[in-house]
Amino acid sequence: MLIFCGTLGLFCALINFFIGISLLISIKKQEIKTTRNLHYIVTLFSFLGGIWCLFRGLQLLSQPENYLILERICLTTALFLTSTAILLSYTLQGIDLKFSRIGLIYLPAILLAIIGFSNTGIKEIISVCPLKRVTGQGYKFVSLWISFSIFWVLYKTIKGYQNLKGIRKLQIQYFIIGFSITLAIGAILGGILPLFGYDVLIPLIPYSVTLFIIASSYITSKQPVDIEVFIYKILGFSSAPLLFALLILVFWFLLRNFIYLQSQIAFLISIITTAILYISLPVKERVNTTLENIILRKKIKYQNLLKETSSALVLILEMDKLLNFVIHSIREAIGCRKIGIFLAQKIEENTIYKLQASYGLSDARTNIFSNKKIIKLLETKREPFILDSFFNLTRDEYEELKKELGEFNILLILPLLIKNELLGFITIDEKKTDGNMFDISDIEILQTLANDLAVAIKNAQLYKELENAYIHITRALSIALETKDAYTIGHSDNVTKYALAIAKRMNLPEKDLLCITQAAMLHDLGKIGVHDYILNKPDKLSPEEWEEIKLHSLKGAEILKPLTSFNEIAEIIKYHHEHYDGSGYPKKLKGSEIPLGARILAVADAFDAMISDRPYRKEKTKLTVQEALEELKRNKGTQFSPEIVDIFVSVIEENPNIVLSQKSTKKYENA
């Protein structure tokens, strides 16, 4: 047991030294100016912790004549370790470490170290396992100082933690818990119990110190502190050295008991053998991979999903699809019950934030986010807002805020920022995937997603503006066409009216209504590229002229080609002259091969053409409504879809005034 505890103490020292060296290297490589003081303090703390663990381990493995000097070194190191902990508590709060303050903190440690090395401190060591000491009167002052320092650090750390806000508070919460537990253990085992003569448990302190140092090193590097990640990091950092120590003990036991070598020689051979195995085999990598697969599998899966979502956002330009895609991805990854995306809207001189897409918020009493304090915070601080870290409020204000945010079940708010503009924000209730709260890693990934979404929203808005400009231009071209062809004045509006009546009777969704309406308005757009003399020719068209006319549907689709979100509209325009039996143009599609919108448009277009004047009609300028309907019926199954003809006929018979009415389609013209 003595050798086991001593060996573990040595390897605790090894871990602490390794952490200290790693931190020094990171300081030199990264040049982190904002956290450099914290890096240096934790590095010093690591080295002092390593020295303490080293001499405690050596004491347990040493000869009795060395017990006293090693115990005095441990006591001196403990004094400087607790003083450094005071410095650490200051740096965590962002307090400047002036030279005078450092000197004031270390001066008592130096004076008490002198007492500790004299007979007034520790006179004699009777045994080290369990630890039994004979102490002088001065030792009480040393123990009191160590206890006072630890409790002072504990008090300052908790107080500083209460004053922290935002992500920084979330970032160090587990660290504070670990720090507090370590300090409490150290105070009880190393300060309070020795005052009453209970020194037995002091050798256990190295292990708690080592865990705290590991936690400290990760906090200074701003690593994630989800409890799973925290466990993974500690195990990943300590598993290989602990395995190293275990192998040494196994080899030492075998060599000493089965080959009967002397204890010191067996121990030396064990260290050399283990070192060769450790260097030659990728132990650490395999251990870390195994731990990652066991502990972080679910976390890595959802983080990858969110990263993939960020990458996919650049491909979506329709606002509704964009927002719903993000909500679906967040739900899939994190398992939230309530998610909202609020976007800014200008109303006169004011900006409001309105709920544009959501999941689980259908029962919310309002769709307006009105808390100006949080909006101002998002605009100025430009970082995520976490409800449980909003501490610069009175209790009443906090409860009022909590109640207001409860309307949307908000725990986390992620701003959607472009330069200095707050486009909106994402609200999330709580993470359900692994049962833990959001950690710094989660929030960093979600904020990256929010930043990418902000760019995508801006692109979608710009694209929508371009679309609107383009549709107005094409609409103007369509009107220009009507002025070019006197016989087609009002034709697009009439076709739109009839097509919309058919689509509504078929109970098509709003999206399809919009699509059919726009296609109807622009269905003759391609005639802009047809010669005037052909459009207005009073005689029968020649085969060549007829071939040019037939190209107008293809030309119309080609004009709309730059608008990717108009692909479906372009398809309807392209195929609205196809016949149900496959005898139409341009591709001779038939039946269900023809898009539904094109089949609807074919009936509406033909009906209006039959009841309108045309230059090529000499004997009879146009058909009556009833004659046109009979013509549609005769061509069911050949030129037209039977189902759509029947629907249109019933619409006209039930409401004959639709032919004469000027029903407005403005609702859809700007859609």
C-alpha positions as CSV (number, residue, x, y, z in Angstrom):
1,M,0.0,0.0,0.0
2,L,2.9,2.3,0.9
3,I,4.6,1.7,-2.5
4,F,1.3,2.0,-4.4
5,C,0.4,5.4,-2.8
6,G,4.0,6.6,-3.3
7,T,4.0,5.6,-7.0
8,L,0.7,7.3,-7.6
9,G,2.0,10.4,-5.9
10,L,5.0,10.4,-8.3
11,F,2.7,10.1,-11.3
12,C,0.5,12.8,-10.1
13,A,3.6,14.9,-10.1
14,L,4.4,13.8,-13.6
15,I,0.9,14.8,-14.8
16,N,1.2,18.2,-13.2
17,F,4.6,18.9,-14.7
18,F,3.3,17.8,-18.1
19,I,0.3,20.2,-17.8
20,G,2.6,23.0,-16.7
21,I,5.0,22.5,-19.7
22,S,2.0,22.3,-22.1
23,L,0.7,25.6,-20.8
24,L,4.1,27.3,-21.2
25,I,4.3,26.0,-24.8
26,S,0.8,27.2,-25.5
27,I,1.7,30.7,-24.2
28,K,4.7,30.9,-26.4
29,K,2.9,29.5,-29.5
30,Q,-0.5,31.2,-29.2
31,E,0.6,34.5,-27.7
32,I,-2.7,34.8,-25.8
33,K,-2.5,38.2,-24.4
34,T,-5.9,38.4,-22.8
35,T,-5.4,35.2,-20.7
36,R,-1.7,35.2,-20.3
37,N,-1.8,36.1,-16.6
38,L,-4.2,33.2,-16.0
39,H,-2.0,30.9,-18.0
40,Y,1.1,31.8,-16.0
41,I,-0.7,31.5,-12.7
42,V,-2.1,28.1,-13.6
43,T,1.3,27.0,-14.9
44,L,2.9,28.0,-11.6
45,F,0.2,26.3,-9.7
46,S,0.8,23.1,-11.8
47,F,4.5,23.1,-11.1
48,L,4.0,23.7,-7.3
49,G,1.3,21.0,-7.3
50,G,3.8,18.8,-9.1
51,I,6.5,19.5,-6.6
52,W,4.2,18.8,-3.7
53,C,3.0,15.5,-5.2
54,L,6.6,14.6,-6.1
55,F,8.0,15.0,-2.6
56,R,4.9,13.4,-1.0
57,G,5.4,10.4,-3.3
58,L,9.2,10.3,-2.6
59,Q,8.5,10.5,1.1
60,L,6.3,7.4,0.9
61,L,9.0,5.5,-1.0
62,S,11.9,6.8,1.0
63,Q,13.9,5.7,4.0
64,P,12.8,6.9,7.5
65,E,15.9,9.1,7.9
66,N,14.6,11.2,4.9
67,Y,11.0,11.6,6.2
68,L,11.5,14.9,8.1
69,I,13.3,16.9,5.3
70,L,10.7,15.7,2.7
71,E,7.8,16.6,5.0
72,R,9.2,20.1,5.6
73,I,9.6,20.5,1.8
74,C,6.0,19.4,1.4
75,L,4.8,21.9,4.0
76,T,6.7,24.7,2.4
77,T,5.3,23.8,-1.0
78,A,1.8,23.7,0.4
79,L,2.2,27.3,1.7
80,F,3.2,28.6,-1.7
81,L,0.5,26.4,-3.4
82,T,-2.2,28.0,-1.3
83,S,-0.8,31.5,-1.9
84,T,-0.8,30.8,-5.6
85,A,-4.4,29.7,-5.3
86,I,-5.2,33.2,-4.0
87,L,-3.6,34.7,-7.1
88,L,-5.6,32.3,-9.2
89,S,-8.9,33.4,-7.7
90,Y,-8.0,37.1,-8.5
91,T,-7.1,36.3,-12.1
92,L,-10.4,34.4,-12.6
93,Q,-12.2,37.6,-11.8
94,G,-10.0,39.6,-14.2
95,I,-8.3,41.6,-11.4
96,D,-4.9,43.0,-12.4
97,L,-2.0,41.4,-10.6
98,K,0.3,44.2,-9.5
99,F,3.8,43.4,-8.2
100,S,2.9,44.8,-4.7
101,R,-0.2,42.5,-4.5
102,I,1.9,39.4,-5.4
103,G,4.5,40.3,-2.8
104,L,1.9,40.9,-0.2
105,I,0.4,37.5,-0.8
106,Y,3.7,35.6,-0.9
107,L,5.4,37.3,2.1
108,P,3.4,35.4,4.8
109,A,4.2,32.2,3.0
110,I,8.0,32.9,3.0
111,L,7.9,33.8,6.8
112,L,5.8,30.7,7.7
113,A,8.1,28.5,5.5
114,I,11.0,29.5,7.7
115,I,9.0,28.5,10.8
116,G,8.0,25.2,9.1
117,F,11.6,24.3,8.5
118,S,12.5,24.8,12.1
119,N,11.8,22.7,15.2
120,T,8.9,25.1,16.0
121,G,7.2,23.8,12.9
122,I,7.7,20.0,12.5
123,K,10.0,18.3,15.0
124,E,9.8,14.7,14.0
125,I,8.1,12.2,11.7
126,I,7.1,9.0,13.4
127,S,5.5,7.3,10.3
128,V,4.3,8.3,6.9
129,C,1.6,5.7,6.3
130,P,-0.4,6.6,8.3
131,L,1.2,10.0,8.8
132,K,2.2,10.8,12.4
133,R,4.1,13.9,13.2
134,V,5.5,15.7,16.3
135,T,4.9,19.4,15.8
136,G,5.9,22.6,17.6
137,Q,4.0,25.7,18.6
138,G,4.7,27.4,15.3
139,Y,3.0,24.7,13.3
140,K,-0.4,26.0,14.4
141,F,0.3,29.3,12.7
142,V,1.2,27.4,9.5
143,S,-2.0,25.4,9.6
144,L,-4.1,28.4,10.3
145,W,-2.6,30.3,7.4
146,I,-3.2,27.4,5.0
147,S,-6.8,27.0,6.3
148,F,-7.4,30.8,6.1
149,S,-5.9,31.0,2.5
150,I,-8.0,28.1,1.3
151,F,-11.3,29.5,2.7
152,W,-10.4,33.0,1.5
153,V,-9.9,31.6,-2.0
154,L,-13.2,29.7,-1.7
155,Y,-15.0,32.8,-0.7
156,K,-13.5,35.0,-3.4
157,T,-14.1,32.4,-6.1
158,I,-17.8,32.0,-5.2
159,K,-18.3,35.7,-5.0
160,G,-16.5,36.3,-8.3
161,Y,-18.5,33.5,-9.9
162,Q,-21.8,35.3,-8.9
163,N,-20.6,38.5,-10.6
164,L,-19.7,36.7,-13.9
165,K,-22.2,37.0,-16.8
166,G,-23.0,35.4,-20.1
167,I,-20.9,32.6,-21.6
168,R,-17.9,33.2,-19.3
169,K,-20.1,32.1,-16.3
170,L,-21.2,29.0,-18.2
171,Q,-17.7,28.3,-19.2
172,I,-16.2,28.0,-15.7
173,Q,-19.1,26.6,-13.7
174,Y,-17.8,23.1,-13.6
175,F,-14.3,24.5,-12.9
176,I,-15.7,26.4,-9.9
177,I,-17.4,23.3,-8.6
178,G,-14.1,21.3,-8.9
179,F,-12.1,24.2,-7.4
180,S,-14.4,24.5,-4.5
181,I,-14.4,20.8,-3.7
182,T,-10.6,20.7,-4.0
183,L,-10.2,23.7,-1.7
184,A,-12.6,22.2,0.8
185,I,-10.8,18.8,0.8
186,G,-7.4,20.6,1.2
187,A,-8.7,22.8,4.0
188,I,-10.1,19.9,6.0
189,L,-7.3,17.3,5.4
190,G,-4.4,19.7,5.4
191,G,-5.5,22.5,7.7
192,I,-8.3,21.7,10.1
193,L,-7.7,18.1,11.0
194,P,-3.9,18.5,11.7
195,L,-4.8,21.2,14.3
196,F,-6.4,18.4,16.3
197,G,-3.7,15.9,15.7
198,Y,-5.3,14.1,12.8
199,D,-2.5,14.0,10.1
200,V,-3.4,10.6,8.7
201,L,-5.2,11.7,5.6
202,I,-2.8,14.3,4.3
203,P,-1.2,11.9,1.8
204,L,-4.6,11.8,0.0
205,I,-4.4,15.5,-1.0
206,P,-2.1,15.0,-4.1
207,Y,-4.9,13.3,-6.1
208,S,-7.5,16.1,-5.5
209,V,-4.8,18.7,-6.3
210,T,-4.0,16.9,-9.6
211,L,-7.7,16.8,-10.7
212,F,-8.0,20.5,-10.0
213,I,-4.9,21.3,-12.0
214,I,-6.3,19.4,-14.9
215,A,-9.5,21.4,-14.7
216,S,-7.6,24.6,-14.5
217,S,-5.5,23.9,-17.6
218,Y,-8.6,23.4,-19.7
219,I,-10.4,26.5,-18.4
220,T,-7.4,28.6,-19.4
221,S,-7.7,27.1,-22.9
222,K,-11.4,27.9,-23.1
223,Q,-12.2,24.2,-23.6
224,P,-15.8,22.9,-23.4
225,V,-17.0,22.1,-19.9
226,D,-20.1,20.0,-20.4
227,I,-19.9,17.4,-17.7
228,E,-19.4,14.6,-20.2
229,V,-16.6,16.5,-21.9
230,F,-15.1,17.4,-18.5
231,I,-15.0,13.7,-17.6
232,Y,-13.6,12.8,-21.0
233,K,-10.8,15.4,-20.7
234,I,-9.8,14.3,-17.2
235,L,-9.8,10.7,-18.1
236,G,-8.1,11.3,-21.4
237,F,-5.4,13.3,-19.7
238,S,-4.8,11.0,-16.8
239,S,-5.6,7.5,-18.2
240,A,-2.3,7.0,-20.0
241,P,-0.1,8.1,-17.1
242,L,-2.2,6.0,-14.7
243,L,-1.9,3.0,-17.0
244,F,1.8,3.7,-17.1
245,A,1.8,3.6,-13.2
246,L,-0.2,0.5,-13.1
247,L,2.1,-1.4,-15.5
248,I,5.1,-0.4,-13.4
249,L,3.4,-1.8,-10.3
250,V,2.5,-5.0,-12.2
251,F,6.1,-5.5,-13.5
252,W,7.5,-4.6,-10.1
253,F,5.3,-7.1,-8.4
254,L,6.2,-9.9,-10.8
255,L,9.9,-9.2,-10.8
256,R,10.1,-9.0,-7.0
257,N,7.9,-11.9,-6.1
258,F,8.5,-14.4,-8.9
259,I,12.0,-13.6,-10.1
260,Y,13.1,-12.5,-6.6
261,L,15.0,-9.4,-7.5
262,Q,15.7,-6.7,-5.0
263,S,12.9,-4.2,-4.6
264,Q,14.9,-1.2,-5.9
265,I,16.3,-3.2,-9.0
266,A,12.8,-4.6,-9.7
267,F,11.3,-1.1,-9.6
268,L,14.0,0.3,-11.9
269,I,13.6,-2.5,-14.5
270,S,9.8,-2.0,-14.3
271,I,10.1,1.7,-15.1
272,I,12.4,1.0,-18.1
273,T,10.2,-1.9,-19.4
274,T,7.0,0.2,-19.1
275,A,8.7,3.2,-20.8
276,I,9.7,1.0,-23.8
277,L,6.1,-0.3,-24.1
278,Y,4.6,3.1,-23.7
279,I,6.8,4.7,-26.4
280,S,6.6,1.8,-28.9
281,L,2.8,1.4,-28.7
282,P,0.3,4.2,-29.4
283,V,-1.3,3.8,-26.0
284,K,-2.5,7.3,-25.5
285,E,-4.2,7.5,-28.9
286,R,-6.0,4.3,-28.5
287,V,-7.2,5.1,-25.0
288,N,-8.4,8.5,-26.1
289,T,-10.2,7.1,-29.1
290,T,-11.9,4.5,-26.9
291,L,-13.0,7.0,-24.4
292,E,-14.3,9.4,-27.1
293,N,-16.4,6.6,-28.6
294,I,-17.8,5.6,-25.2
295,I,-18.4,9.0,-23.7
296,L,-18.8,11.5,-26.5
297,R,-20.4,9.5,-29.3
298,K,-23.8,11.2,-29.1
299,K,-22.3,14.7,-28.6
300,I,-20.1,14.3,-31.6
301,K,-23.0,13.1,-33.7
302,Y,-25.1,16.1,-33.1
303,Q,-22.2,18.5,-33.4
304,N,-21.4,17.1,-36.8
305,L,-25.1,17.4,-37.8
306,L,-25.1,21.1,-36.9
307,K,-21.9,21.7,-38.8
308,E,-23.4,20.0,-41.9
309,T,-26.4,22.2,-41.5
310,S,-24.2,25.3,-41.6
311,S,-22.6,24.1,-44.8
312,A,-25.9,23.4,-46.4
313,L,-27.4,26.9,-45.7
314,V,-25.6,28.5,-48.6
315,L,-27.6,26.3,-51.0
316,I,-31.1,27.5,-49.9
317,L,-32.4,30.9,-51.1
318,E,-36.1,30.6,-50.2
319,M,-36.7,32.2,-46.8
320,D,-39.3,29.7,-45.5
321,K,-37.3,26.7,-46.6
322,L,-34.2,28.2,-45.0
323,L,-35.7,28.8,-41.6
324,N,-37.6,25.5,-41.5
325,F,-34.5,23.6,-42.5
326,V,-32.5,25.2,-39.6
327,I,-35.3,24.5,-37.1
328,H,-35.5,20.8,-38.2
329,S,-31.7,20.4,-38.0
330,I,-31.6,21.9,-34.4
331,R,-34.4,19.7,-33.3
332,E,-32.8,16.6,-34.9
333,A,-29.5,17.4,-33.2
334,I,-30.4,18.7,-29.8
335,G,-34.0,17.5,-29.3
336,C,-35.4,20.8,-28.2
337,R,-39.2,21.0,-27.6
338,K,-39.6,24.7,-28.5
339,I,-37.6,26.7,-31.1
340,G,-38.3,30.1,-32.6
341,I,-36.7,32.3,-35.2
342,F,-37.5,36.0,-34.9
343,L,-36.6,38.4,-37.7
344,A,-36.5,42.2,-37.7
345,Q,-39.3,44.1,-39.5
346,K,-39.5,47.8,-40.1
347,I,-42.8,49.5,-39.2
348,E,-42.4,53.2,-40.0
349,E,-39.5,54.3,-37.8
350,N,-39.6,51.3,-35.4
351,T,-38.1,47.9,-35.6
352,I,-40.0,44.9,-34.3
353,Y,-38.9,41.3,-34.0
354,K,-41.6,38.9,-35.3
355,L,-41.7,35.1,-35.1
356,Q,-41.2,33.9,-38.7
357,A,-40.7,30.2,-38.1
358,S,-41.1,28.0,-35.1
359,Y,-41.6,24.5,-33.6
360,G,-43.8,23.9,-30.5
361,L,-44.8,27.6,-30.2
362,S,-48.3,27.4,-31.9
363,D,-49.9,28.2,-28.5
364,A,-47.9,31.4,-27.9
365,R,-50.2,34.3,-27.2
366,T,-48.1,36.7,-29.3
367,N,-45.6,36.4,-32.1
368,I,-43.8,39.6,-31.2
369,F,-40.6,39.6,-29.0
370,S,-40.8,42.9,-27.1
371,N,-38.1,42.8,-24.4
372,K,-36.0,45.8,-25.3
373,K,-33.4,45.1,-22.7
374,I,-32.5,41.7,-24.2
375,I,-32.6,43.2,-27.8
376,K,-30.2,45.9,-26.7
377,L,-28.0,43.4,-25.0
378,L,-27.8,41.3,-28.2
379,E,-27.0,44.4,-30.3
380,T,-24.3,45.7,-28.0
381,K,-22.7,42.6,-26.5
382,R,-23.1,40.6,-29.8
383,E,-23.1,37.3,-28.0
384,P,-25.6,34.6,-27.0
385,F,-27.9,35.3,-24.1
386,I,-28.4,32.6,-21.4
387,L,-31.3,33.2,-19.0
388,D,-29.6,31.6,-16.0
389,S,-26.6,33.9,-16.3
390,F,-28.4,37.2,-16.4
391,F,-27.4,38.5,-13.0
392,N,-27.4,42.2,-13.3
393,L,-31.1,42.4,-12.3
394,T,-33.0,42.6,-9.1
395,R,-34.9,39.5,-8.1
396,D,-38.2,41.1,-9.1
397,E,-36.8,42.1,-12.5
398,Y,-35.3,38.6,-13.0
399,E,-38.6,36.9,-12.2
400,E,-40.5,39.3,-14.6
401,L,-37.9,38.5,-17.3
402,K,-38.3,34.8,-16.7
403,K,-42.0,35.0,-16.9
404,E,-41.9,37.0,-20.2
405,L,-39.4,34.7,-21.8
406,G,-41.5,31.8,-20.5
407,E,-44.1,32.8,-23.2
408,F,-41.7,31.3,-25.8
409,N,-40.0,28.8,-23.4
410,I,-36.6,30.6,-23.9
411,L,-33.5,29.4,-22.2
412,L,-30.9,30.4,-24.9
413,I,-31.0,33.2,-27.5
414,L,-28.6,33.3,-30.4
415,P,-28.3,36.6,-32.3
416,L,-28.3,36.7,-36.1
417,L,-25.8,39.3,-36.8
418,I,-24.4,40.8,-40.0
419,K,-21.7,43.4,-39.3
420,N,-23.5,45.9,-37.0
421,E,-27.0,44.8,-37.9
422,L,-29.2,42.5,-35.8
423,L,-31.3,40.6,-38.4
424,G,-33.0,38.6,-35.7
425,F,-32.4,35.8,-33.3
426,I,-33.0,32.1,-32.6
427,T,-34.6,31.1,-29.3
428,I,-34.2,27.6,-27.8
429,D,-35.7,26.1,-24.7
430,E,-33.4,23.3,-23.5
431,K,-31.2,20.5,-24.7
432,K,-32.8,17.1,-24.6
433,T,-30.3,14.9,-26.5
434,D,-28.1,13.9,-23.5
435,G,-29.9,15.4,-20.6
436,N,-27.2,18.0,-19.9
437,M,-27.4,21.7,-20.0
438,F,-25.9,23.7,-22.8
439,D,-22.1,24.0,-22.5
440,I,-19.7,26.4,-24.1
441,S,-19.0,23.9,-26.9
442,D,-22.7,23.7,-27.7
443,I,-23.2,27.4,-27.8
444,E,-20.1,28.0,-29.9
445,I,-21.4,25.6,-32.5
446,L,-25.0,27.0,-32.4
447,Q,-23.6,30.5,-32.7
448,T,-21.6,29.5,-35.7
449,L,-24.8,28.1,-37.1
450,A,-26.6,31.3,-36.3
451,N,-23.9,33.4,-38.0
452,D,-24.2,31.2,-41.1
453,L,-27.9,31.5,-41.0
454,A,-27.6,35.3,-40.8
455,V,-25.6,35.4,-43.9
456,A,-28.0,33.0,-45.6
457,I,-31.0,35.2,-44.5
458,K,-29.3,38.3,-45.9
459,N,-28.6,36.5,-49.2
460,A,-32.2,35.3,-49.3
461,Q,-33.5,38.8,-48.7
462,L,-31.2,40.2,-51.5
463,Y,-32.3,37.4,-53.8
464,K,-35.9,38.1,-53.1
465,E,-35.4,41.8,-53.9
466,L,-33.7,40.7,-57.2
467,E,-36.6,38.3,-57.9
468,N,-39.2,41.1,-57.2
469,A,-37.2,43.4,-59.5
470,Y,-37.0,40.6,-62.2
471,I,-40.7,39.7,-62.0
472,H,-41.7,43.4,-62.3
473,I,-39.5,43.6,-65.3
474,T,-40.9,40.5,-66.9
475,R,-44.4,41.7,-66.0
476,A,-43.6,45.0,-67.7
477,L,-42.4,43.0,-70.7
478,S,-45.7,41.0,-70.7
479,I,-47.6,44.3,-70.7
480,A,-45.4,45.6,-73.4
481,L,-46.3,42.4,-75.4
482,E,-50.0,43.2,-75.0
483,T,-49.4,46.7,-76.4
484,K,-47.4,45.1,-79.2
485,D,-50.3,42.7,-79.9
486,A,-53.6,44.6,-79.7
487,Y,-55.6,41.3,-79.7
488,T,-53.9,40.0,-76.5
489,I,-54.7,43.0,-74.3
490,G,-55.9,41.7,-70.9
491,H,-55.3,38.1,-72.1
492,S,-52.8,37.3,-69.3
493,D,-55.1,38.7,-66.6
494,N,-58.0,36.6,-67.9
495,V,-55.9,33.4,-68.2
496,T,-54.7,34.1,-64.6
497,K,-58.3,34.5,-63.4
498,Y,-59.5,31.2,-65.0
499,A,-56.4,29.2,-64.0
500,L,-56.7,30.4,-60.4
501,A,-60.4,29.4,-60.3
502,I,-59.6,25.9,-61.4
503,A,-56.7,25.5,-58.9
504,K,-58.9,26.7,-56.0
505,R,-61.7,24.3,-57.0
506,M,-59.0,21.5,-56.9
507,N,-58.0,22.7,-53.3
508,L,-54.4,23.1,-54.3
509,P,-52.1,24.5,-51.5
510,E,-51.3,28.2,-51.3
511,K,-47.8,27.6,-52.7
512,D,-49.2,26.0,-55.9
513,L,-51.8,28.8,-56.3
514,L,-49.0,31.3,-56.3
515,C,-47.0,29.3,-58.8
516,I,-49.9,28.9,-61.2
517,T,-50.8,32.6,-60.9
518,Q,-47.3,33.7,-61.8
519,A,-47.1,31.2,-64.6
520,A,-50.4,32.4,-66.0
521,M,-49.3,36.1,-65.9
522,L,-46.1,35.3,-67.7
523,H,-47.2,32.4,-70.0
524,D,-46.8,34.4,-73.2
525,L,-43.6,36.1,-72.2
526,G,-41.7,34.3,-74.9
527,K,-43.7,36.1,-77.6
528,I,-41.5,39.1,-77.1
529,G,-39.0,37.2,-79.3
530,V,-41.6,36.7,-82.1
531,H,-41.8,39.1,-85.0
532,D,-44.7,41.6,-84.9
533,Y,-45.9,40.7,-88.4
534,I,-46.4,37.1,-87.3
535,L,-48.3,38.0,-84.1
536,N,-50.6,40.4,-86.1
537,K,-50.8,38.5,-89.4
538,P,-54.5,38.3,-90.5
539,D,-53.8,35.3,-92.8
540,K,-53.0,31.7,-92.0
541,L,-49.4,31.3,-90.8
542,S,-46.9,29.5,-93.0
543,P,-45.2,26.4,-91.6
544,E,-42.0,28.4,-90.9
545,E,-44.0,31.1,-89.1
546,W,-45.9,28.5,-87.1
547,E,-42.7,26.9,-86.0
548,E,-41.5,30.4,-84.7
549,I,-44.8,30.8,-82.8
550,K,-44.3,27.4,-81.2
551,L,-40.9,28.5,-79.8
552,H,-42.5,31.1,-77.6
553,S,-43.1,28.7,-74.7
554,L,-39.4,27.6,-74.7
555,K,-38.3,31.3,-75.0
556,G,-40.5,32.2,-72.0
557,A,-38.9,29.4,-69.9
558,E,-35.5,30.6,-71.0
559,I,-36.1,34.2,-69.9
560,L,-37.0,32.9,-66.4
561,K,-34.1,30.5,-66.2
562,P,-31.8,32.8,-64.1
563,L,-34.4,32.7,-61.3
564,T,-33.8,29.3,-59.7
565,S,-36.8,29.6,-57.4
566,F,-38.9,30.1,-60.6
567,N,-38.0,26.7,-62.0
568,E,-41.5,25.3,-61.4
569,I,-43.1,28.4,-63.0
570,A,-40.8,28.0,-66.0
571,E,-41.8,24.4,-66.3
572,I,-45.5,25.3,-66.5
573,I,-44.8,28.0,-69.1
574,K,-42.6,25.6,-71.1
575,Y,-45.3,22.8,-71.3
576,H,-48.6,24.7,-71.4
577,H,-49.0,23.9,-75.1
578,E,-48.6,20.1,-74.6
579,H,-51.6,18.0,-75.5
580,Y,-53.1,15.3,-73.2
581,D,-52.7,12.7,-76.0
582,G,-49.0,13.7,-76.7
583,S,-49.6,15.6,-79.9
584,G,-48.6,19.0,-78.5
585,Y,-45.3,20.9,-78.3
586,P,-42.4,21.3,-77.5
587,K,-41.7,17.8,-76.1
588,K,-44.9,15.8,-77.0
589,L,-45.5,14.9,-73.4
590,K,-48.8,13.2,-72.6
591,G,-51.1,12.6,-69.6
592,S,-49.5,12.8,-66.2
593,E,-46.1,13.6,-67.8
594,I,-47.4,17.1,-68.3
595,P,-47.1,19.2,-65.1
596,L,-50.4,19.8,-63.4
597,G,-50.0,23.6,-63.6
598,A,-49.4,23.3,-67.4
599,R,-52.6,21.2,-67.8
600,I,-54.6,23.8,-65.9
601,L,-53.0,26.7,-67.9
602,A,-53.7,24.9,-71.2
603,V,-57.5,24.9,-70.5
604,A,-57.6,28.5,-69.2
605,D,-55.4,29.8,-72.1
606,A,-57.5,28.0,-74.8
607,F,-60.8,29.1,-73.3
608,D,-59.8,32.8,-73.3
609,A,-58.4,32.5,-76.8
610,M,-61.6,31.1,-78.1
611,I,-63.8,33.8,-76.6
612,S,-61.4,36.6,-77.7
613,D,-60.9,38.3,-81.1
614,R,-58.0,37.1,-83.2
615,P,-56.6,38.5,-86.4
616,Y,-56.7,35.2,-88.2
617,R,-60.5,34.7,-87.7
618,K,-62.3,36.3,-90.6
619,E,-65.8,34.8,-90.7
620,K,-66.5,34.8,-87.0
621,T,-64.4,36.8,-84.6
622,K,-64.9,34.8,-81.5
623,L,-66.9,32.0,-79.9
624,T,-69.6,32.4,-77.2
625,V,-68.9,31.1,-73.7
626,Q,-71.1,28.1,-74.3
627,E,-69.5,27.3,-77.6
628,A,-66.0,27.5,-76.1
629,L,-67.1,25.2,-73.3
630,E,-68.5,22.7,-75.8
631,E,-65.2,22.9,-77.7
632,L,-63.3,22.1,-74.5
633,K,-65.5,19.1,-73.9
634,R,-65.0,17.8,-77.5
635,N,-61.3,17.9,-77.0
636,K,-61.2,16.1,-73.6
637,G,-58.7,13.4,-73.6
638,T,-57.0,14.6,-76.8
639,Q,-55.9,18.2,-76.3
640,F,-57.0,18.7,-72.7
641,S,-57.0,16.9,-69.4
642,P,-60.6,15.5,-68.9
643,E,-60.5,16.1,-65.1
644,I,-59.5,19.8,-65.5
645,V,-62.1,20.4,-68.3
646,D,-64.8,19.0,-66.1
647,I,-63.8,21.2,-63.2
648,F,-63.6,24.3,-65.3
649,V,-67.0,23.7,-66.9
650,S,-68.5,23.3,-63.5
651,V,-66.9,26.5,-62.3
652,I,-68.3,28.5,-65.3
653,E,-71.7,27.0,-65.0
654,E,-71.9,27.8,-61.3
655,N,-70.6,31.3,-61.7
656,P,-71.0,32.5,-65.3
657,N,-70.2,36.1,-64.3
658,I,-66.6,35.1,-63.8
659,V,-66.1,35.6,-67.6
660,L,-67.2,39.2,-67.4
661,S,-65.8,40.1,-63.9
662,Q,-62.5,41.8,-63.4
663,K,-61.5,39.8,-60.4
664,S,-58.3,41.1,-58.8
665,T,-55.2,39.0,-58.8
666,K,-53.0,41.6,-57.1
667,K,-52.6,39.3,-54.1
668,Y,-50.4,37.2,-56.2
669,E,-48.8,39.6,-58.6
670,N,-46.1,40.6,-56.1
671,A,-45.7,37.2,-54.6
